[in-house]
């Protein structure tokens, strides 16, 4: 009798609120690809927005894009290209690169002409073989063009999954705006990416870091923000962040990083918080086309730089893994909730604000749990 082909357990998002368990065959591995056994998949706003339908998908797919795991099988060509070996723990970038087109050659592979947004891990159609294109599974397929980073020894998978938000914090709060030692930095939004942005700015030598949030949902996050470098925290429901920053520093921010979601008034606050000649970075999806309180004329009067930031790049990911391994900030102690495949739906509901209790600062799927 022929042995049954090995299969992976996966969760397929078939539509808003419809996450279904499936078994998918594991593909054969060729010279240029590989198979990852998923150990941890971090969750962010995109995950619960996909689940709730706020970011609807046009087809069924396996979500999950903050993936850490061990290489279960890998082709010789892929091993040489990626500089890794079978059995090694790695972090998987969400974007792929053809390594040939102009954006890839310039290091901007987020805009790869062959891959780009349509081929992001955690967003590829189930109908495209082998279907295992996301981290909500026991295994993930690693296609040619994947970008992997070795995880430092001793870094637990759940903590290592922060390579994505911390990489974002480094790129959005430091690299993109060019944050310099002594700068005053304002971070709008105290979620996982906001805390990571605060730590990244502090690590870059910022002289003052303010983190803002709103209401009871953010109270716990603001309370821990000083452990990640925040000099000042402000609940914008209780205090004017512009007045608070002026009182604390005597002026406005050199760099403002807006990582809020579903807070359309934050853009107006960001522009108001920036000093003349300062920089405002808008990162992450807005969830709304409204911009109440935004005065475009202030961009002119202040001669501001308004920059958008999409995703992360390899240097920021490598720096994030090193920073996590160094233990200078208490990322391992973040309020964290982990769930296996069977409990993931409840965690996503909580993160969307529809479950029991407050959302965790860091949600993680551990498929083998």
C-alpha positions in Angstrom: 0.0 0.0 0.0 1.3 3.4 -0.9 1.9 5.7 2.0 -0.3 8.8 2.3 1.3 12.0 1.2 2.3 14.2 4.1 -0.1 17.1 4.9 -0.1 20.3 6.8 -2.8 21.6 9.0 -3.9 25.1 8.1 -6.6 27.7 8.7 -8.2 29.1 5.6 -10.0 32.5 5.7 -12.9 31.9 3.4 -14.6 35.3 4.1 -15.3 37.7 7.0 -15.5 35.7 10.2 -15.1 32.4 8.4 -11.8 30.7 9.4 -11.9 27.0 8.4 -9.5 24.2 9.3 -8.1 22.4 6.3 -5.5 19.8 5.5 -3.2 20.7 2.6 -0.6 18.4 1.0 3.0 19.3 1.5 4.7 19.9 -1.8 7.8 18.3 -3.0 10.9 20.5 -2.6 13.0 21.4 -5.6 16.4 23.0 -5.9 15.2 26.6 -5.3 12.5 26.4 -2.6 11.8 25.0 0.8 9.3 24.1 3.5 9.2 25.8 6.9 7.8 24.2 10.1 6.0 27.1 11.6 6.8 27.7 15.3 5.2 31.1 15.8 3.3 33.6 13.8 2.9 37.1 15.2 -0.4 38.9 14.8 -1.1 42.5 14.0 -3.9 44.8 13.0 -3.9 43.4 9.5 -4.8 40.0 10.8 -7.9 40.9 12.7 -8.9 43.3 10.0 -8.7 40.5 7.4 -10.7 38.3 9.7 -13.4 40.9 10.4 -13.7 42.0 6.8 -12.3 45.5 7.3 -9.6 44.4 4.8 -11.6 42.0 2.7 -9.8 39.3 0.7 -11.1 38.5 -2.8 -10.4 34.8 -2.4 -9.9 32.1 0.3 -6.3 32.1 1.6 -4.1 31.1 4.5 -3.3 34.4 6.4 -0.2 35.1 8.6 2.8 37.1 7.7 5.1 37.4 10.8 6.5 33.9 10.7 9.3 32.2 12.5 10.1 28.5 12.2 12.6 25.8 11.4 13.6 24.8 7.9 12.1 21.3 7.5 13.3 20.8 3.9 15.3 23.0 1.6 16.8 22.7 -1.9 20.5 23.0 -2.4 20.2 26.1 -4.5 17.9 27.8 -2.0 20.2 26.9 0.9 23.1 28.6 -0.9 21.1 31.6 -2.0 19.6 32.2 1.5 22.7 31.2 3.4 20.9 28.8 5.7 20.8 25.1 6.4 18.1 22.5 7.1 16.9 22.6 10.7 17.9 26.2 11.2 15.4 28.6 12.9 14.7 31.6 10.6 12.4 34.6 10.2 10.5 35.0 6.9 10.0 38.4 5.3 6.5 39.1 4.1 7.7 40.4 0.7 9.6 38.4 -2.0 12.2 39.7 -4.5 12.9 38.7 -8.0 16.4 40.3 -7.6 16.3 41.5 -11.2 13.9 44.4 -11.6 15.0 48.0 -10.9 13.2 48.3 -7.5 14.8 45.1 -6.3 18.3 46.1 -7.5 17.8 49.4 -5.6 16.8 47.6 -2.4 13.1 48.6 -2.7 11.8 45.1 -3.3 8.6 46.0 -1.6 7.7 47.3 -5.0 9.1 44.3 -6.9 7.6 44.2 -10.4 7.3 40.4 -10.4 6.0 40.0 -6.8 5.1 43.1 -4.8 1.9 43.4 -2.9 0.1 40.6 -4.8 2.6 38.0 -3.6 2.9 39.0 0.0 3.0 36.0 2.3 -0.3 35.8 4.2 -2.4 37.1 1.2 -2.0 34.6 -1.7 -4.9 32.7 -3.1 -5.4 29.1 -1.8 -5.9 28.2 -5.5 -2.2 28.9 -6.2 -0.3 25.7 -5.5 0.6 24.6 -3.0 -1.8 26.9 -1.0 0.5 27.1 2.0 1.3 30.8 1.6 0.8 32.0 5.2 1.7 31.4 8.8 -1.7 30.1 10.0 -0.5 26.6 9.4 1.9 23.9 10.7 4.0 24.4 7.6 4.6 27.3 5.1 5.9 26.9 1.6 9.0 29.0 0.8 9.0 30.0 -2.8 12.0 31.1 -4.9 12.4 34.8 -4.2 11.8 34.4 -0.4 13.9 36.4 2.0 15.0 34.7 5.2 17.0 35.8 8.3 18.6 33.4 10.8 17.2 33.8 14.3 19.9 34.3 17.0 20.5 31.4 19.3 18.4 31.5 22.5 15.7 33.7 21.1 12.4 32.0 21.7 10.1 31.8 18.7 7.2 33.8 20.2 9.6 36.7 21.0 11.4 36.3 17.7 8.1 36.9 15.9 8.5 40.5 16.9 11.2 40.8 14.2 8.4 42.2 12.0 6.9 45.0 14.2 10.3 45.9 15.6 11.8 46.0 12.1 8.9 48.3 11.2 9.7 50.5 14.2 13.3 50.8 13.2 12.5 51.6 9.5 9.6 53.9 10.2 10.9 55.8 13.2 14.6 55.9 12.3 15.6 55.0 8.8 12.9 56.7 6.8 12.8 60.1 8.7 16.6 60.1 9.4 16.2 60.4 13.1 19.4 61.8 14.7 20.8 61.7 18.2 19.1 64.3 20.4 15.9 64.5 18.2 12.5 64.9 19.8 10.3 62.1 18.5 6.5 61.8 18.9 4.9 58.4 18.3 1.1 58.3 17.8 -0.3 55.0 18.8 0.9 52.7 21.6 0.2 49.4 20.0 3.0 46.9 19.3 4.4 48.9 16.4 4.2 52.1 18.5 6.1 50.6 21.3 8.6 49.2 18.9 9.0 52.7 17.2 9.6 54.2 20.7 12.3 51.6 21.4 13.9 52.1 18.0 14.0 55.9 18.3 15.5 55.6 21.8 18.1 53.1 20.5 19.0 55.7 17.8 19.7 58.3 20.4 16.6 60.4 20.4 16.7 62.9 23.2 13.0 62.8 24.0 10.2 60.3 23.0 6.5 61.0 23.5 3.9 58.2 22.9 0.2 59.0 22.6 -2.9 56.8 23.0 -6.6 57.1 23.6 -8.9 56.0 26.3 -9.1 52.8 28.4 -8.1 50.5 25.5 -4.7 52.2 25.4 -4.2 52.8 29.2 -2.2 49.6 29.8 -0.1 50.2 26.7 0.8 53.7 27.7 1.6 52.4 31.2 4.4 50.2 29.9 5.6 52.6 27.2 8.4 54.1 29.4 10.0 50.6 29.6 10.4 50.9 25.8 12.0 54.4 25.9 9.0 56.8 26.2 9.9 59.9 28.1 6.3 61.1 28.2 2.9 59.4 27.6 -0.3 61.3 26.7 -3.9 60.1 26.6 -5.3 62.4 23.9 -8.8 62.1 25.5 -7.4 63.8 28.6 -4.7 66.2 27.4 -3.7 68.2 24.3 -0.6 66.4 23.0 0.8 69.6 21.4 0.5 71.5 24.7 2.0 68.5 26.7 5.0 68.3 24.3 5.6 72.0 24.4 5.5 72.0 28.2 7.9 69.1 28.5 10.4 70.2 25.8 9.8 73.8 25.2 9.1 73.1 21.5 7.7 70.6 19.0 8.9 67.3 17.5 11.6 66.9 15.0 10.0 63.6 13.9 6.4 62.4 14.2 5.5 58.8 13.5 1.8 58.0 13.0 1.2 54.3 13.5 -2.4 54.6 14.6 -5.3 52.6 13.1 -8.9 53.8 12.8 -7.9 57.2 14.3 -8.5 59.6 11.4 -7.8 62.7 13.5 -4.3 61.5 14.1 -2.9 62.9 10.9 -4.0 66.4 12.0 -2.4 65.9 15.3 0.8 64.7 13.7 1.1 67.8 11.5 0.4 70.0 14.5 3.0 68.2 16.6 5.8 68.7 14.0 8.2 71.6 14.3 8.9 73.8 11.2 11.1 71.8 8.9 10.2 68.6 10.7 9.2 65.2 9.3 5.9 63.3 9.6 5.9 59.6 8.8 2.6 57.9 8.1 2.9 54.2 8.4 0.4 51.3 8.3 -3.1 51.4 6.9 -5.5 54.1 8.0 -8.8 52.3 7.9 -10.5 55.5 6.9 -10.3 58.2 4.2 -11.3 60.9 6.6 -8.8 63.4 8.0 -10.6 65.6 10.5 -8.4 68.4 11.8 -5.9 68.0 9.1 -4.9 71.4 7.7 -2.9 71.1 4.5 -1.7 74.7 4.7 0.4 73.7 7.8 2.5 71.5 5.5 3.3 74.7 3.5 3.7 77.1 6.5 5.9 74.7 8.3 7.7 73.3 5.2 7.2 69.8 6.5 8.3 66.5 5.0 5.2 64.1 4.9 6.4 60.6 4.1 4.6 57.3 3.7 6.2 54.1 4.8 5.3 50.6 3.4 6.7 47.6 5.1 10.2 46.8 6.3 13.6 46.0 4.6 16.3 43.5 5.2 18.7 45.9 7.2 15.8 46.8 9.6 14.9 43.1 10.1 18.5 42.2 10.9 18.8 45.1 13.3 15.5 44.0 14.9 16.6 40.5 15.5 19.9 41.7 17.0 18.0 44.1 19.3 15.6 41.4 20.4 18.5 39.1 21.2 20.3 41.8 23.1 17.5 42.0 25.7 17.9 45.8 26.3 14.1 46.2 26.2 11.6 43.9 27.9 10.0 42.5 24.7 10.0 39.0 26.3 7.8 40.4 29.1 5.1 42.1 26.9 1.5 41.3 27.8 1.2 38.4 25.3 -1.5 35.9 24.5 -0.6 32.8 22.5 -3.0 30.3 21.0 -2.9 27.2 18.9 -4.8 26.7 15.7 -7.9 25.7 17.5 -8.0 28.9 19.7 -6.9 31.4 17.1 -10.4 32.6 16.1 -11.1 33.7 19.7 -7.8 35.6 19.8 -8.6 37.4 16.6 -12.0 38.4 17.9 -10.4 39.8 21.0 -7.9 41.8 19.0 -10.7 43.2 16.9 -12.4 44.3 20.1 -15.2 41.8 19.9 -14.0 39.2 22.5 -13.9 39.0 26.2 -11.3 41.2 27.9 -8.9 43.8 26.5 -6.8 43.0 23.5 -3.3 41.8 24.3 -0.3 44.0 23.3 1.1 41.0 21.4 -0.9 38.2 20.0 0.9 35.0 18.7 -0.2 31.9 16.9 1.8 28.8 17.9 0.5 26.1 15.5 2.1 23.2 17.5 0.4 24.2 20.7 
